[in-house]
Amino acid sequence: MFVITQSCCSDAACVSVCPVNCIHPTPEERGFGSSDILHIDPEACIDCGACADACPVDAIYPADRLGARDQVFIEINADYYKNNADVKSGWGPVSYPEIPKLPAGLRVALVGTGPSGGYALRTLLDRTEAHVTVLDKLPTPGGLVRAGVAPDHPGTKGVLRGFDLLYRDPRVTMLTNVTVGKDISPDELADHFDAVFYAVGASESRRLGIPGEDLPGSTSATELVAWYNAVPGAEQGPPIRRGSDDDPATGRAVVVGTGNVALDVARILVSPPELLATTDIADRALDILREQNVHEVVLLGRRGPEDAAYTAAEYRALSEIPGVDVVVHSGGDVPDLTGPADPSRRRIVFLFHTTPESIVGDERVESVNLRSGEHRHSVATDLVVRSIGYRSTPIKGLAFDDKRGIFPNVDGRMTDVSGDVIPGVYVLGWAKRGPSGGIGANKMCAQATVEDFIADAASGALRRTTRNPGEFQALIRRRVRRVIGYRGMRAIDRSERRRGAEQGRPRVKFTQVADMVGAAGWRKR
């Protein structure tokens, strides 16, 4: 019997290869995209191992080869079928998609290389004969898989291996280190391509809107994650105090929010530095965290544990950190956190039914005033991190829904400032629907949006470009001094892995665009 474990990305590649349909929920079933992980039916599994071979993140193992900490997933997989009696393994009636006749010579631009962009590219290559030009503002692809997944979750990043195979397709042209809205305008993209897809994610953090939020020592999860994940432009790390005589510290950080990103931040801040040193965490972060004095992280949840946004798998990961205790307070038993954290222990403390009212400090963060029910109290802290939701970054030349933090659209078809659909312009992923759902949800969203494009192409709703392919290449070369293509991307990857091997780590990432460009060298695209 095979078992799906915590690092499952809900890609559903395993579903498509299972000969007995014993992995659920499938993309057609309720719960797909929002389920914590997928589950193998222990009664129906025939031990063929096809699912393990297809898994892009190495999350599937034979039950008898699971480590001690993963044994719990045997029960978790089985419980899904006990609790969802309507879910049945085996095959029902087979339906086949309609294959419409599309115009010849379609040319498509795809902006963004995160999960939604990767799955859109896969669907475009599978379902059409279109030539696809992929653009990204950074020299390296991956979007939030590279820049957002925590360093101690390397398995999740395995999904990028499948996307890399797509970038080698002869119908794909990679153009990275190109910023849409700066180097090239949306209007120019629309002029040179028959369709343009925006898969640009949601990377801006929402604000708390409370006094003291702009004090030094108050930051967003977006900025903190970018710092420890080596994103260029995020060199400034959080001012974590060292706990010395000239730099006194409480040894505590407060994270506002209880989503998966909030738990990632808490885990990285409180993890023993020697553990982080085996990951691809940025050297700039590792150097500071080696000196860090954060022994306690307090997570604030506005509602109760039952309403927390984290997944069960992410919560379980907290208990796996060596030497770190997890404490939950969800009632009226508010602990006294007015003094420094105990330096003899490491722990993560959840305070539910708690809202921050103000951040206090003369020149930098010193404490946070909280309200837990009717009780008001203070928590001494050196660092406050807000992780309360995310929004997309506007792109000059495109309409933007500032209230919702997304690009306005009708079922993925982007609209202009008047609300009219722009022919041939699409948005997908978090930029389309907001920051909800993981990799599986983005896969479904990408596939649905590409199907809408196929319907538009078949019905003649697209405005075909009159430009030839060479004109766009020439335009980009004039605008961007160092455009990086697939070979350059691979050279950066090899260089980072080589640097990591010297330190016994998966990779050591570049943190400066200039260094990435240098590693790419002068190569043909």
C-alpha positions in Angstrom: 0.0 0.0 0.0 1.2 3.5 -0.9 0.6 6.6 1.2 0.5 10.3 0.4 2.4 12.4 2.9 2.6 16.0 4.0 4.6 17.5 1.1 1.8 16.7 -1.3 1.3 19.7 -3.7 -2.1 18.5 -5.1 -0.7 18.6 -8.6 -2.9 15.5 -9.3 -0.3 14.0 -11.6 -0.7 10.8 -9.5 -4.5 10.8 -10.2 -4.0 10.6 -13.9 -1.7 7.6 -13.8 -3.5 5.5 -11.2 -4.9 2.4 -13.0 -7.7 1.9 -10.4 -8.7 5.5 -9.6 -7.9 5.2 -5.9 -6.6 8.7 -5.3 -9.0 11.4 -4.2 -10.2 14.1 -4.4 -9.7 14.2 -8.1 -9.8 17.5 -10.0 -13.5 16.8 -10.8 -14.5 16.2 -7.2 -15.4 18.6 -4.3 -12.5 19.5 -2.1 -9.8 19.4 -4.8 -7.7 22.5 -4.5 -8.7 23.2 -1.0 -8.0 19.7 0.5 -4.9 19.6 2.7 -3.4 16.7 0.7 -4.7 14.0 -1.7 -5.4 10.5 -0.3 -4.9 7.0 -1.4 -7.6 4.5 -0.7 -5.9 1.7 1.3 -8.7 -0.8 0.2 -8.3 -0.1 -3.5 -4.5 0.5 -3.9 -2.8 -2.3 -5.9 0.8 -1.4 -5.0 1.7 -0.6 -8.6 3.8 2.5 -7.6 2.7 4.5 -10.7 1.6 7.3 -8.4 5.0 7.5 -6.7 6.8 7.6 -10.0 4.5 10.5 -11.2 4.7 12.6 -8.0 6.6 15.8 -8.8 7.4 16.5 -5.1 8.3 12.9 -3.8 5.4 12.9 -1.4 4.2 9.2 -2.0 5.9 6.2 -0.3 5.1 2.6 0.5 3.5 2.4 3.9 6.3 0.1 5.2 9.0 2.6 4.3 7.6 5.6 6.1 9.7 7.2 8.8 8.4 7.4 12.4 7.0 11.0 11.9 5.2 10.1 8.7 3.4 7.0 10.1 0.4 9.2 11.0 -0.3 9.6 7.3 -1.4 6.0 7.0 -4.3 6.8 9.2 -4.9 10.2 7.6 -5.2 8.6 4.1 -7.6 5.9 5.4 -9.7 8.4 7.5 -10.5 10.4 4.4 -12.5 7.5 3.0 -14.1 6.7 6.3 -15.3 10.3 6.6 -16.3 10.6 2.9 -18.4 7.6 2.3 -19.7 9.0 -1.0 -16.1 8.9 -2.5 -15.6 5.7 -4.4 -12.6 4.3 -6.1 -12.7 2.6 -9.5 -13.7 4.0 -12.8 -17.1 5.4 -13.9 -18.2 6.5 -17.4 -15.3 8.0 -19.3 -15.9 11.5 -20.9 -13.7 13.0 -23.6 -13.1 16.7 -24.1 -14.3 18.4 -27.3 -11.3 19.3 -29.5 -12.2 22.4 -31.4 -10.4 23.4 -34.6 -8.2 26.4 -33.9 -6.6 28.9 -36.3 -3.1 28.1 -37.4 0.0 30.0 -36.2 -1.3 31.2 -32.8 1.2 33.1 -30.8 0.8 33.6 -27.1 2.6 35.5 -24.4 2.6 34.2 -20.8 3.7 36.6 -18.1 4.8 34.8 -14.9 6.5 31.4 -14.1 4.9 30.4 -10.8 2.5 27.4 -10.5 -0.4 29.0 -12.3 1.9 30.1 -15.2 3.5 26.6 -15.3 0.2 24.8 -15.5 -1.1 27.3 -18.1 2.0 26.6 -20.2 1.4 22.8 -19.9 -2.2 23.1 -20.9 -1.4 25.4 -23.9 1.2 22.9 -25.2 -1.1 19.9 -24.6 -4.2 21.4 -26.1 -3.0 23.7 -28.8 -0.3 24.1 -31.4 0.5 27.7 -30.3 3.9 29.1 -29.9 4.4 30.5 -26.4 6.7 33.2 -25.2 7.2 33.1 -21.5 8.3 36.3 -19.6 9.4 36.8 -16.0 10.8 39.9 -14.3 13.5 37.9 -12.5 16.3 36.0 -14.3 15.2 32.8 -12.6 11.8 31.1 -13.1 9.6 29.7 -10.3 7.6 32.6 -9.0 6.4 32.0 -5.4 7.6 28.3 -5.6 11.2 29.6 -5.6 10.5 32.9 -3.7 7.7 31.9 -1.3 8.0 28.2 -0.3 9.9 27.9 3.0 13.5 26.7 2.7 12.8 23.7 5.0 10.1 22.5 2.6 12.3 21.4 -0.3 9.9 18.8 -1.5 7.2 21.3 -2.6 9.8 22.9 -4.9 10.0 19.7 -6.9 7.1 20.8 -9.0 9.5 23.1 -10.8 11.2 20.1 -12.4 8.1 19.4 -14.4 7.9 23.0 -15.6 11.5 22.9 -16.6 10.7 20.2 -19.1 8.1 22.5 -20.7 10.6 25.3 -21.1 12.7 23.0 -23.4 9.8 22.5 -25.8 10.7 23.9 -29.3 7.4 25.9 -29.2 8.5 27.8 -26.1 10.7 30.9 -26.0 11.9 32.0 -22.5 12.6 35.7 -21.9 13.5 36.4 -18.3 14.8 39.5 -16.6 12.0 41.4 -18.5 9.5 43.5 -16.5 6.1 44.0 -18.1 4.8 47.5 -17.4 8.4 48.8 -17.4 10.5 47.3 -20.2 7.5 46.4 -22.3 3.9 47.7 -22.0 0.7 45.5 -21.9 -0.4 47.3 -25.1 2.8 46.3 -26.9 2.4 42.7 -25.8 -1.2 42.7 -27.1 0.0 44.2 -30.4 2.7 41.4 -30.9 0.7 38.4 -29.8 -2.7 36.9 -30.4 -3.3 36.4 -26.7 -1.6 37.4 -23.4 -1.9 35.5 -20.1 -1.0 37.2 -16.8 0.0 34.8 -14.1 1.7 37.3 -11.8 0.5 36.1 -8.4 -0.3 38.2 -5.3 2.9 39.2 -3.6 2.0 42.4 -1.7 1.0 42.1 2.0 -2.1 43.8 3.3 -1.7 46.2 6.2 -3.0 46.1 9.8 -4.1 49.7 9.9 -3.1 50.2 13.6 -0.9 52.8 15.3 2.8 52.0 15.3 2.7 49.8 12.3 5.5 51.7 10.6 7.9 51.5 13.5 11.3 49.8 12.8 10.8 46.2 13.8 7.4 46.0 12.2 7.4 44.3 8.8 5.3 42.1 6.5 5.5 38.4 5.9 6.1 39.2 2.2 9.2 41.2 3.0 10.5 38.7 5.6 10.0 35.7 3.3 11.6 37.5 0.4 14.6 38.2 2.6 15.2 34.6 3.8 14.4 33.2 0.4 17.1 35.3 -1.4 14.7 37.4 -3.5 16.7 40.2 -5.2 15.8 43.6 -3.9 15.0 42.3 -0.4 18.5 42.7 1.1 17.3 44.6 4.2 16.6 42.0 6.9 14.4 42.4 10.0 16.2 44.2 12.9 16.4 41.2 15.1 18.1 42.2 18.3 21.1 40.2 19.5 20.4 40.2 23.2 23.7 41.8 24.2 24.3 44.5 26.7 24.3 47.2 24.0 21.4 45.5 22.1 18.9 44.2 24.7 16.2 41.9 23.4 13.1 40.1 24.6 13.9 37.1 22.5 10.3 37.1 21.2 8.6 37.8 17.8 4.9 38.3 17.2 3.3 37.1 14.0 -0.2 38.4 13.2 -2.1 35.7 11.3 -2.5 32.0 11.3 -2.2 31.0 7.7 0.4 28.7 6.2 2.8 31.6 5.5 2.5 32.8 9.1 3.4 29.3 10.3 6.3 29.2 7.9 7.6 32.5 9.3 7.2 31.3 12.9 9.0 28.0 12.0 12.0 29.7 10.4 12.4 32.3 13.1 12.4 29.8 16.0 14.2 26.8 14.3 17.7 26.0 15.4 20.1 27.7 13.0 22.1 24.4 12.5 18.9 22.9 11.0 18.4 25.9 8.6 22.0 25.6 7.5 21.1 22.4 5.6 18.5 24.2 3.4 18.7 26.7 0.6 17.9 29.7 2.9 19.7 32.9 1.9 23.1 33.3 3.4 22.2 36.8 4.4 19.4 35.4 6.6 21.4 32.5 7.9 24.1 34.8 9.1 21.7 36.8 11.2 19.6 33.9 12.4 22.8 32.2 13.6 23.2 35.1 16.0 19.4 35.5 16.6 17.9 35.6 20.0 14.3 34.6 19.0 13.4 31.8 21.3 9.6 32.3 21.2 7.2 33.2 18.5 3.6 34.3 19.3 1.0 33.7 16.6 -2.2 35.8 16.8 -5.5 34.5 15.5 -8.6 36.8 15.4 -11.0 33.8 15.6 -10.7 30.4 17.1 -8.5 27.4 16.2 -11.4 25.9 14.1 -11.3 29.0 11.9 -7.5 29.2 11.5 -6.3 29.4 7.9 -3.4 27.0 8.2 -3.7 23.4 6.9 -3.4 20.5 9.2 -0.2 19.4 7.5 1.5 22.8 8.2 0.4 22.7 11.8 1.8 19.2 12.2 5.1 20.4 10.8 5.5 22.6 13.8 5.7 19.6 16.1 8.6 18.2 14.1 11.0 21.1 14.9 13.7 19.7 17.2 13.6 21.3 20.6 10.6 23.5 20.0 7.3 23.2 22.0 3.9 24.3 20.6 1.5 25.9 23.1 -2.2 26.8 22.3 -4.3 29.3 24.2 -7.8 29.6 22.8 -9.9 30.6 25.8 -9.6 33.2 28.5 -6.3 31.9 29.9 -4.1 34.6 28.5 -0.5 34.0 29.5 1.7 36.7 30.9 4.1 37.7 28.1 5.1 41.2 29.4 8.6 40.1 30.2 11.4 38.6 28.1 11.1 35.0 26.6 12.7 32.2 28.6 16.2 31.7 26.8 16.4 28.2 28.1 13.6 26.9 25.8 12.2 27.5 22.3 8.5 27.5 21.7 5.6 28.7 19.5 2.6 30.1 21.3 -0.8 30.4 19.6 -3.2 33.1 21.0 -6.6 32.7 19.5 -9.5 35.2 19.8 -6.9 37.9 19.9 -6.5 41.1 17.9 -3.6 43.6 17.9 -4.7 47.2 18.7 -1.4 49.0 18.6 2.4 48.5 18.2 4.3 50.4 20.9 7.9 51.8 21.0 9.9 55.0 21.2 12.3 54.5 18.3 11.5 50.9 17.4 9.1 48.0 18.3 9.0 47.2 22.0 5.6 45.7 22.6 2.2 45.0 21.1 -1.1 45.9 22.8 -3.7 43.1 22.3 -7.3 42.5 23.0 -8.3 38.9 23.8 -12.1 38.9 24.2 -12.8 41.6 26.8 -9.2 41.4 28.2 -6.6 43.9 27.1 -3.0 43.0 27.6 0.6 43.7 26.3 3.2 41.4 24.8 6.9 42.4 24.9 8.5 41.8 21.5 11.4 42.7 19.3 9.7 42.0 16.0 6.1 42.2 14.6 5.3 40.4 11.3 1.9 40.9 9.7 0.6 37.9 7.6 -3.0 38.8 7.1 -3.5 38.3 3.4 -2.0 39.3 0.1 -2.8 41.3 -3.0 -1.4 41.5 -6.5 0.9 44.3 -7.6 -0.7 46.7 -10.2 0.9 46.7 -13.7 1.1 50.0 -15.5 -1.3 49.9 -18.4 -3.7 47.4 -16.9 -6.9 48.1 -14.9 -6.7 47.1 -11.3 -9.3 46.4 -8.6 -7.5 48.1 -5.7 -10.2 47.1 -3.2 -9.9 43.4 -3.9 -6.2 43.5 -4.9 -6.8 41.6 -8.2 -6.9 42.4 -11.9 -10.6 42.8 -12.8 -11.9 39.9 -15.0 -14.9 38.0 -16.1 -14.1 34.3 -15.7 -10.4 35.0 -16.4 -11.0 37.3 -19.3 -9.4 40.6 -18.3 -11.5 43.8 -18.4 -10.6 47.4 -18.9 -11.4 50.4 -16.6 -14.9 50.5 -18.1 -15.5 46.9 -17.3 -15.5 45.7 -20.9 -13.7 42.4 -21.7 -10.4 43.0 -23.5 -10.2 40.4 -26.4 -7.3 38.0 -26.0 -6.1 39.1 -22.6 -6.5 36.7 -19.7 -5.5 36.5 -16.0 -5.2 33.4 -13.9 -4.2 32.2 -10.4 -4.1 34.5 -7.4 -4.0 37.6 -9.7 -7.4 36.4 -11.0 -9.3 35.3 -7.9 -7.3 36.5 -4.9 -4.9 34.6 -2.6 -6.8 31.4 -1.9 -5.9 27.8 -2.6 -2.6 26.2 -3.2 -0.8 24.6 -6.1 -3.8 22.3 -6.9 -6.2 25.2 -7.0 -3.9 27.1 -9.3 -3.7 24.2 -11.6 -7.5 24.0 -12.0 -7.6 27.8 -12.5 -5.0 27.7 -15.2 -6.6 24.9 -17.1 -10.0 26.6 -17.0 -8.6 29.9 -18.2 -6.7 28.2 -21.1 -9.9 26.4 -22.1 -11.7 29.8 -22.2 -8.9 31.0 -24.5 -9.4 27.9 -26.7 -13.1 28.7 -27.0 -12.4 32.3 -27.9 -9.8 31.2 -30.5 -12.2 28.7 -32.0 -15.1 31.2 -32.2 -13.0 34.0 -33.8 -13.1 36.3 -30.8 -9.4 37.0 -30.8 -7.7 39.9 -32.5 -4.9 38.3 -34.5 -1.6 40.1 -34.5 -0.2 41.5 -37.8 3.3 41.5 -36.5 5.9 38.8 -37.3 7.7 36.9 -34.5 11.0 38.6 -35.2 9.7 42.1 -34.5 9.0 41.3 -30.8 12.5 39.8 -30.3 14.0 42.9 -31.8 11.9 45.1 -29.6 13.0 43.3 -26.4 16.6 43.4 -27.4 16.4 47.2 -27.8 14.7 47.7 -24.5 16.5 45.2 -22.2 20.3 45.0 -22.2 20.5 41.5 -20.8 17.5 39.3 -21.7 18.0 35.7 -20.3 16.8 32.7 -22.2 16.6 29.0 -21.3 20.3 28.3 -21.5 21.1 31.3 -19.3 18.5 30.1 -16.7 20.1 26.7 -16.7 23.6 28.2 -16.2 22.3 30.1 -13.1 20.8 26.9 -11.7 24.0 25.0 -12.2 26.0 27.8 -10.5 23.7 27.9 -7.5 23.8 24.2 -7.1 27.6 24.1 -7.4 27.8 26.8 -4.7 25.5 24.8 -2.5 27.5 21.5 -3.0 30.6 23.3 -1.6 28.6 23.8 1.7 26.7 20.6 1.8 23.4 22.4 0.9 20.9 22.0 -2.0 21.9 25.3 -3.4 23.2 28.8 -2.5 21.0 31.3 -4.2 22.2 34.5 -5.8 20.6 37.6 -4.1 21.6 40.2 -6.7 20.2 40.4 -10.3 23.7 41.4 -11.5 25.2 38.2 -10.1 22.5 36.1 -11.8 23.1 37.9 -15.1 26.8 37.2 -14.7 26.2 33.5 -14.1 23.9 33.3 -17.1 26.7 34.6 -19.4 26.2 35.7 -23.0 24.2 32.9 -24.4 21.8 32.4 -27.3 18.3 32.0 -26.3 
